[in-house]
């Protein structure tokens, strides 16, 4: 049994996060405190959350406690089990890296006009909110923590509020967060009405009939899916995440989306505790579409942070593909394969937190030293910032799901579970799973294309603008934050058995089935189903790769001290200038052409007054026109109808109040 | 794990590197004969590599460290991918280390660095090659995965040695899913190895080139490694087609006799595939770049049809 210790560490994490929030009030007068006190406290808080999570995962078992707050008949209950522990690890590890990184990054704000207490204070509250969501064991505390997380991140999104576009993005974010929150609340309401209490324990006990369970599932799927950024509800995400300061973007994309995934897993896998193939199909289809659309839209972006935000949509889609497969296999009684898919989804959850955090921190480093977000103005940064270049490369390889880094492991596991589709009884499901696998394969290949574009345009070649040419390496603290995440990306890719051994406690507790066979062949071999079906010796592949490359460099390149330099050949044409390089937009042009139907493309060539031609290209998200604009129009139309009530005469208002009261009394009686 | 097994595996891994230039030389020779030319000797690719390894490597002023490291990474990743595919005998412990998804991943890793190296110098041709390579592979890679998944699902294993063994024991070639998968994989192989009609390996200074555009700035030993990696990739796809779909004759034990028969058989099969490739390259013309997606969509469609016909027709039956 744990786990008083684990819970103690979690409490310490929350206390430290609150302390970091409170102390940041002092930064109004002493700006330096933000980086010497507030951010280190933030990192310590994250570290204790990580320790709490690891303890919970290693020891297994469940720890519960009751806090003396909340409603008179329902005090706040907290519960730390393996699932909560896993997500505490996810939150802790990325927040720790952010805490290391931030002191260097926020230094740039010290001279500015931006209010520092807002940055530090809401940052601390944001972390508190996320930790509490994961720890909550009743719907009331869950919703309070959820709102704390949403509201504090709203203020962080609105941090650079002098641009109108940022204010609009922040408002949109707030709006969507609340529509999602409403759906989640209603979902809890459905479960509580059967369970008789808002405590999670009561909901877990309650056996919902299929109809009500489906309603609760649908509400949870919409609510958490909206927060996680599933297509078609994703359009707010690429607006809101990029405009926050970069270390906050890393937290939002890397961690907050995972909290939404946590909520979905908690409600559907744990509280509802039943699986139906219809739900699995819905999750699988939405997940596949999100993955593909996310990466295609990402390819069309040339703003680095927006591009990364669209990749979050893609990766959340991949996580939901895994969850959908797990639900599908569990619904049909194939628990072993369902567990493989579930572990794949969890593994991708931590992977995405790591590499997306890393990439956003890298984007922040570029922003810090070159003040540039537009890929088409970057170039040659690898020589200006070699460490950031190396870490960013590791992030790019990881997110493109290439061996021997971590993204590949989760994709491999997802494929392995999809390949067991032949065991399903229904022919329709049997053919649906391979199609989802094909979409996953297409997504992976397109992601690789996208990150060749990002890295090639930003870090290789020549600088496309003067300020990028003058970029300087970032301070040590920022490099350390990126380095921690890059190292973990490699470790999770090379030693999957170790980490799957840790994660194993989660399916064991939530689903009642562990993945013992995956690590049964020793730490070298990952065998999710059985050694005959599939095996992957990740450490061996990594060793072979590194040794052979090293050996090759030594054998072939020995005796050569320096390679002589010359002008680029380029087929003997005039020496290339920076403007002749492929830009991000040009790189993606073939893909834009092939998948053109999926985008809203506005491309035009207009003559200007000085006789030059001006080419403009605008690729926008179809989700706006298809899903958002109609809702906005409907709301406006309804609002116009409601205006009629507003006569300005107080007696009419009193009449309405009286009427409402009578109707309510009639309903109650 | 006995010694002879590992010796045989090592031999196969070395054979991959040794045979790769020969296949390219053979295809070029046949193409030349078909075009009424005498053509260079089949050993010419070896001479080219030898010469390139001896030459001084030069780099552009704008090239970064990645440009220098990329040839080694590309070559090693391709070679490792190849070394997990049984060449002359089925027992191959490396197939358990890296299954077919890992092979696809390693090939993707090689391609990733190849494309980055193309963009590194900052020339227009390099960027063009990288953009097109990633565009073509984005469509080809899923098709390849679907084709091999058809086999893997039938054999209930993603381990290629098990797949080949399953194929050999159960004569399955006339299953509809196999025909679709074979057709899909052939199209993918053509596109991935940069052959006509998707790309032309014999062209420089042409606006349609893909692979050659990316390695335009390389010279000396770097170029040699890049060329060798491309030859290995051609051999890899050839062996994949030959051994997975037509496994007859491959050695089943670790004995010397089985291995030598396996070697003769695979060389014969590859020679036949080389002739087929040379004939198709002589008959067909190179496509416009924007016709290539249609070609690859066909490949993806065929591969997916293969997988679907397997799960619908063959699993239930």
HADDOCK unambig.tbl for C-alpha pairs under 7 A between the chains (distance, minus, plus):
assign (segid A and resid 383 and name CA) (segid B and resid 64 and name CA) 6.73 0.50 0.50
assign (segid A and resid 402 and name CA) (segid B and resid 105 and name CA) 5.42 0.50 0.50
assign (segid A and resid 402 and name CA) (segid B and resid 106 and name CA) 6.99 0.50 0.50
assign (segid A and resid 402 and name CA) (segid B and resid 108 and name CA) 6.77 0.50 0.50
assign (segid A and resid 402 and name CA) (segid B and resid 109 and name CA) 5.72 0.50 0.50
assign (segid A and resid 403 and name CA) (segid B and resid 105 and name CA) 5.94 0.50 0.50
assign (segid A and resid 403 and name CA) (segid B and resid 106 and name CA) 6.33 0.50 0.50
assign (segid A and resid 403 and name CA) (segid B and resid 109 and name CA) 7.00 0.50 0.50
assign (segid A and resid 412 and name CA) (segid B and resid 101 and name CA) 6.85 0.50 0.50
assign (segid A and resid 419 and name CA) (segid B and resid 153 and name CA) 6.11 0.50 0.50
assign (segid A and resid 422 and name CA) (segid B and resid 311 and name CA) 6.04 0.50 0.50
assign (segid A and resid 422 and name CA) (segid B and resid 315 and name CA) 6.42 0.50 0.50
assign (segid A and resid 427 and name CA) (segid B and resid 312 and name CA) 5.81 0.50 0.50
assign (segid A and resid 430 and name CA) (segid B and resid 311 and name CA) 6.01 0.50 0.50
assign (segid A and resid 431 and name CA) (segid B and resid 308 and name CA) 5.73 0.50 0.50
assign (segid A and resid 431 and name CA) (segid B and resid 311 and name CA) 6.23 0.50 0.50
assign (segid A and resid 431 and name CA) (segid B and resid 312 and name CA) 6.76 0.50 0.50
assign (segid A and resid 438 and name CA) (segid B and resid 142 and name CA) 6.09 0.50 0.50
assign (segid A and resid 438 and name CA) (segid B and resid 146 and name CA) 6.59 0.50 0.50
assign (segid A and resid 441 and name CA) (segid B and resid 142 and name CA) 4.87 0.50 0.50
assign (segid A and resid 442 and name CA) (segid B and resid 138 and name CA) 6.46 0.50 0.50
assign (segid A and resid 442 and name CA) (segid B and resid 139 and name CA) 6.84 0.50 0.50
assign (segid A and resid 442 and name CA) (segid B and resid 142 and name CA) 5.19 0.50 0.50
assign (segid A and resid 445 and name CA) (segid B and resid 138 and name CA) 4.58 0.50 0.50
assign (segid A and resid 445 and name CA) (segid B and resid 141 and name CA) 6.47 0.50 0.50
assign (segid A and resid 446 and name CA) (segid B and resid 138 and name CA) 5.22 0.50 0.50
assign (segid A and resid 449 and name CA) (segid B and resid 134 and name CA) 5.06 0.50 0.50
assign (segid A and resid 449 and name CA) (segid B and resid 135 and name CA) 6.89 0.50 0.50
assign (segid A and resid 449 and name CA) (segid B and resid 138 and name CA) 6.88 0.50 0.50
assign (segid A and resid 452 and name CA) (segid B and resid 112 and name CA) 6.56 0.50 0.50
assign (segid A and resid 452 and name CA) (segid B and resid 115 and name CA) 6.89 0.50 0.50
assign (segid A and resid 452 and name CA) (segid B and resid 116 and name CA) 6.11 0.50 0.50
assign (segid A and resid 456 and name CA) (segid B and resid 116 and name CA) 5.63 0.50 0.50
assign (segid A and resid 456 and name CA) (segid B and resid 119 and name CA) 5.53 0.50 0.50
assign (segid A and resid 456 and name CA) (segid B and resid 120 and name CA) 6.64 0.50 0.50
assign (segid A and resid 460 and name CA) (segid B and resid 119 and name CA) 6.50 0.50 0.50
assign (segid A and resid 460 and name CA) (segid B and resid 120 and name CA) 4.72 0.50 0.50
assign (segid A and resid 461 and name CA) (segid B and resid 62 and name CA) 6.68 0.50 0.50
assign (segid A and resid 461 and name CA) (segid B and resid 119 and name CA) 6.25 0.50 0.50
assign (segid A and resid 461 and name CA) (segid B and resid 120 and name CA) 4.74 0.50 0.50
assign (segid A and resid 461 and name CA) (segid B and resid 121 and name CA) 5.07 0.50 0.50
assign (segid A and resid 461 and name CA) (segid B and resid 122 and name CA) 3.91 0.50 0.50
assign (segid A and resid 462 and name CA) (segid B and resid 62 and name CA) 6.86 0.50 0.50
assign (segid A and resid 462 and name CA) (segid B and resid 122 and name CA) 5.95 0.50 0.50
assign (segid A and resid 532 and name CA) (segid B and resid 157 and name CA) 6.53 0.50 0.50
assign (segid A and resid 533 and name CA) (segid B and resid 156 and name CA) 5.97 0.50 0.50
assign (segid A and resid 533 and name CA) (segid B and resid 157 and name CA) 4.09 0.50 0.50
assign (segid A and resid 533 and name CA) (segid B and resid 158 and name CA) 6.26 0.50 0.50
assign (segid A and resid 534 and name CA) (segid B and resid 99 and name CA) 6.87 0.50 0.50
assign (segid A and resid 534 and name CA) (segid B and resid 157 and name CA) 5.74 0.50 0.50
assign (segid A and resid 534 and name CA) (segid B and resid 158 and name CA) 5.38 0.50 0.50
assign (segid A and resid 534 and name CA) (segid B and resid 159 and name CA) 5.89 0.50 0.50
assign (segid A and resid 535 and name CA) (segid B and resid 96 and name CA) 5.65 0.50 0.50
assign (segid A and resid 535 and name CA) (segid B and resid 97 and name CA) 6.41 0.50 0.50
assign (segid A and resid 535 and name CA) (segid B and resid 99 and name CA) 6.69 0.50 0.50
assign (segid A and resid 536 and name CA) (segid B and resid 96 and name CA) 6.52 0.50 0.50
assign (segid A and resid 536 and name CA) (segid B and resid 97 and name CA) 4.93 0.50 0.50
assign (segid A and resid 536 and name CA) (segid B and resid 98 and name CA) 5.42 0.50 0.50
assign (segid A and resid 536 and name CA) (segid B and resid 99 and name CA) 6.49 0.50 0.50
assign (segid A and resid 537 and name CA) (segid B and resid 97 and name CA) 4.44 0.50 0.50
assign (segid A and resid 537 and name CA) (segid B and resid 98 and name CA) 6.56 0.50 0.50
assign (segid A and resid 545 and name CA) (segid B and resid 76 and name CA) 6.68 0.50 0.50
assign (segid A and resid 545 and name CA) (segid B and resid 77 and name CA) 6.83 0.50 0.50
assign (segid A and resid 548 and name CA) (segid B and resid 76 and name CA) 6.44 0.50 0.50
assign (segid A and resid 549 and name CA) (segid B and resid 72 and name CA) 5.65 0.50 0.50
assign (segid A and resid 549 and name CA) (segid B and resid 73 and name CA) 6.02 0.50 0.50
assign (segid A and resid 549 and name CA) (segid B and resid 76 and name CA) 6.28 0.50 0.50
assign (segid A and resid 552 and name CA) (segid B and resid 72 and name CA) 6.42 0.50 0.50
assign (segid A and resid 553 and name CA) (segid B and resid 72 and name CA) 6.87 0.50 0.50
assign (segid A and resid 563 and name CA) (segid B and resid 57 and name CA) 6.52 0.50 0.50
assign (segid A and resid 563 and name CA) (segid B and resid 58 and name CA) 6.00 0.50 0.50
assign (segid A and resid 563 and name CA) (segid B and resid 59 and name CA) 6.68 0.50 0.50
assign (segid A and resid 564 and name CA) (segid B and resid 58 and name CA) 5.31 0.50 0.50
assign (segid A and resid 564 and name CA) (segid B and resid 59 and name CA) 6.34 0.50 0.50
assign (segid A and resid 565 and name CA) (segid B and resid 58 and name CA) 5.78 0.50 0.50
assign (segid A and resid 565 and name CA) (segid B and resid 59 and name CA) 4.84 0.50 0.50
assign (segid A and resid 565 and name CA) (segid B and resid 60 and name CA) 5.34 0.50 0.50
assign (segid A and resid 565 and name CA) (segid B and resid 61 and name CA) 5.39 0.50 0.50
assign (segid A and resid 566 and name CA) (segid B and resid 58 and name CA) 6.73 0.50 0.50
assign (segid A and resid 566 and name CA) (segid B and resid 59 and name CA) 6.01 0.50 0.50
assign (segid A and resid 566 and name CA) (segid B and resid 60 and name CA) 4.86 0.50 0.50
assign (segid A and resid 566 and name CA) (segid B and resid 61 and name CA) 5.71 0.50 0.50
assign (segid A and resid 567 and name CA) (segid B and resid 60 and name CA) 5.05 0.50 0.50
assign (segid A and resid 567 and name CA) (segid B and resid 61 and name CA) 5.97 0.50 0.50
assign (segid A and resid 568 and name CA) (segid B and resid 60 and name CA) 4.70 0.50 0.50
assign (segid A and resid 568 and name CA) (segid B and resid 217 and name CA) 6.71 0.50 0.50
assign (segid A and resid 569 and name CA) (segid B and resid 217 and name CA) 6.02 0.50 0.50
assign (segid A and resid 570 and name CA) (segid B and resid 123 and name CA) 6.27 0.50 0.50
assign (segid A and resid 570 and name CA) (segid B and resid 125 and name CA) 6.60 0.50 0.50
assign (segid A and resid 570 and name CA) (segid B and resid 216 and name CA) 6.83 0.50 0.50
assign (segid A and resid 570 and name CA) (segid B and resid 217 and name CA) 6.82 0.50 0.50
assign (segid A and resid 571 and name CA) (segid B and resid 205 and name CA) 6.28 0.50 0.50
assign (segid A and resid 576 and name CA) (segid B and resid 123 and name CA) 5.78 0.50 0.50
assign (segid A and resid 580 and name CA) (segid B and resid 123 and name CA) 6.83 0.50 0.50
assign (segid A and resid 580 and name CA) (segid B and resid 124 and name CA) 5.75 0.50 0.50
assign (segid A and resid 581 and name CA) (segid B and resid 122 and name CA) 5.42 0.50 0.50
assign (segid A and resid 581 and name CA) (segid B and resid 123 and name CA) 5.48 0.50 0.50
assign (segid A and resid 581 and name CA) (segid B and resid 124 and name CA) 4.91 0.50 0.50
assign (segid A and resid 581 and name CA) (segid B and resid 127 and name CA) 6.62 0.50 0.50
assign (segid A and resid 582 and name CA) (segid B and resid 124 and name CA) 5.96 0.50 0.50
assign (segid A and resid 582 and name CA) (segid B and resid 127 and name CA) 5.11 0.50 0.50
assign (segid A and resid 582 and name CA) (segid B and resid 128 and name CA) 6.82 0.50 0.50
assign (segid A and resid 587 and name CA) (segid B and resid 131 and name CA) 4.99 0.50 0.50
assign (segid A and resid 588 and name CA) (segid B and resid 131 and name CA) 6.99 0.50 0.50
assign (segid A and resid 590 and name CA) (segid B and resid 135 and name CA) 6.70 0.50 0.50
assign (segid A and resid 591 and name CA) (segid B and resid 135 and name CA) 6.35 0.50 0.50
